[in-house]
C-alpha cells in the first residue's frame, strides 16, 4: 500500500481553456460576461431586447448554451447580432473548451462585447469558469424571492443581478415577490453586486443595465 | 448534475497517475470549496459509474468539504461562512468580504503495492 500526495486541481483542463479564452478576449479588448439563471427567467428575451435597443451603439456577440436546439441562437440572429449555438447534449453547464470553440466562430474584430448565455441552471454553471470578466445572474419574479438564500453560490459570485419580469408586480395581487428581500439577501452575500430590477418585456429598468454594459465596454474593468 | 463532469475529470486524472506509476489505485481523497456546489452522493454515484472499465473501477472516493471563509470588515476576524445565515462569528456584524473559495483538488491517491518495482 502506498499513499501519494497529488495536489492537482480537478478542473485544471477547464481552467486551461478559461485562461485561453480570457487571453483571446483581452487581445481583442472585448469584455465578456457569463449570464446564468434558471430555465425560463428570460435570459434570451433580455439579450434580444438589449441587442435591439443598443443597435448602432454597442455591438454584441452572443454564445448560446443549450442542451438541445438552436432556437435561442436563431432568436439572437433575428435581432441582427452574431450568435454561435453550442449544444451540450445533456450537460448542465457550458465548459471553457466549448466557449473556446464558440469564440473562434464569432467575429471578435467587429464586436464591442461578448455575452454568453449559459445553460438554464442556477447551480452547475457557477462552478465552471469560462474566462469571462464576470457573471450576471438573472432571477425572475415568478421564481420567488427566496432564491438568493436557497442558491447562494451564484449570487455570491456574480457582478450583476438582474431581477426580471418586474412588470408582473404591477397588478400586485398575483405574485408574491419582495424585491427588498432579494436586495437584502443578495447584498448580504455580496456587497458589491449591482442590482437592476428590469422587465425585458416592457423595457422598464433596462436603461440601468445598458449603462452598466456600455461602461464595461468602454472603461477599465 | 455538474458532478458528472467533475467525476470524469477525477477518473482521467487518477487513471493518468495510476498509469505513470504502474499501480492500481484503490482509494482517493479530494477536497472542494462551498461554492463548487458538490453533492457527495451525486458525485460518488457518478464516479462509480464513470470508473467502470477504467483503472479506477471499484475505488473508494473520499470527499472533504472546506468551509468558505470571510473576513469581517468591522473587527477584522476571519470566520467560516454559513451561507444560510452570514454574520461574523466574533462580533455578529454583517459587513464582510468573502475570501477565495477552495478549489476542487485531488489531494491523495492510495495505490496497491506496485507489481514491478517501477516508480
Interface residues (C-beta under 8 A of the other chain):
Chain A: X1 X2 X3 X4 X5 X6 X7 X8 X9 X10 X11 X12 X13 X14 X91 X92 X93 X95 X121 X123 X124 X125 X126 X127 X128 X149 X152 X153 X156 X157 X188 X189 X190 X191
Chain B: X1 X2 X4 X5 X6 X9 X10 X12 X13 X17 X21 X23 X26 X30 X34 X35 X36 X37 X83 X84 X86 X94 X95 X97 X98 X103 X104 X105 X106 X107 X108 X109 X110 X111 X112 X113 X114
